[in-house]
Amino acid sequence: APRPALVVVANLACQRGAADAIVARGGLRPLVALLRAPRHDIRNEAAGVVAELARRARDRTALGADGAVVRAVLALLAGEFTDREAAVEAAAVGFVAALAAGPAAAAALIEHGGVTTLCAKLRDQSPPLEMVAKLLRAILALAAAPAARAALVAAGALDAVAACAFAELPARYGVVSLSVLGPVDGAAGGTPAPRGGGEGGGAGGAAALAAALADPHAAPRRVVVTAVEVVDALSQDAEGAAAVVDARVLPHVLPVATVTFRRDRRLGRASAHIIRRCALAARDQPSEAASRRLAHALASQGAIAALGHHLGSSDLDSQSSSAHALAALSDARDVTAALTRPAVLTSLVALLHLPEPEAACRLIACVADKPRAARVLLDGGAAASLLGLLGPALGRSARYAVDLLNAVQRLLEAATPAERDAAARHGGLRVVRRVANTDHPARAAAKGVLRALKE
């Protein structure tokens, strides 16, 4: 008669230290077996005890010591559940999350295929948002170990996270994507600002989703924030960063950090760190073709515009990471294909007005010899901005000054006569003439600018 025994064990599990004693005496195996009992009330009672043990046990290693228990819980989690089995499903998720929180228990979880099961649970089913949040926390805990990160990437964790947090979550509210929302983090006087048409009204719509995301304790916001943290964790090494680019998850993550929660410094830092690692991965690819492909993918997924946002923020960590990312992109073997899109070029011109313009100058120098790119840059006022930066550049480094002057020369070669006349009247041209008459390392580049002006 398991029901009376379950009641007794449930009462014991709530006592101080009793959870560890029950686990140490092999109590998990019969309790997990009862999760498949024919009677609904016994399954629910057993689920409550398992959930309580997972929550209260202080020895995480003991939770994963019995491989049969771990395999049984994972097999249970991989199955289909009905509404009457919601307590059993929640207990299985809670147990797996408890295992993921301890390094030794997490190793047992990985050994028995828990990574694949967690990713499949996120990707193939539609659990409640509270459960999605727990699953994401479990994946985030697993991602702390390098071996687990590789296993998560191989199991398709990035696709699963993007699907559950950035595709399915808005769909539950009848919204196409999070991109229909404006700032929801208090930037607009504390009022959520949906900006899509036709999704309002009732229990769903953009307004309801924005209100849920504005509450830091609500499940939707926890799901989105944890999803960004998972992507951040999986991008820790070069292989993971390249996988983040290939999975095309950045177009979801970057708007969340720069628009939806633009005042959340934690998300801003995570976004800047992700871009920096991806840029370093693009720079350090073994072949020029692979480097060009990753750099192009980064630019097409909105990385340059996001870097401009983070460079202009007040968070020093985000500024530093963004400057490193720009420098890494400018050092890549060939990034011209990634930088010739009009939106990217406009972002580069904007970056010239921020405190760290050196990498932006180098990137402009890479593409200024392309006629279409030069036209976009000239229309955006890049030549005047660059000439205005020449004085500070000479005091910083010779390479910076050379890159800047090369960029100006290439732009002027593509300029119209009227644009060249305007450049000739710019105050920065006096500095160019002075450099051309000295033995400065940038002398040749300065003479190139003067030749472009036919001086």
Order of alpha helices (4+ residues) and beta strands (2+ residues): alpha-alpha-alpha-alpha-alpha-alpha-alpha-alpha-alpha-alpha-alpha-alpha-alpha-alpha-alpha-alpha-alpha-alpha-alpha-alpha-alpha-alpha-alpha-alpha-alpha-alpha-alpha-alpha-alpha-alpha
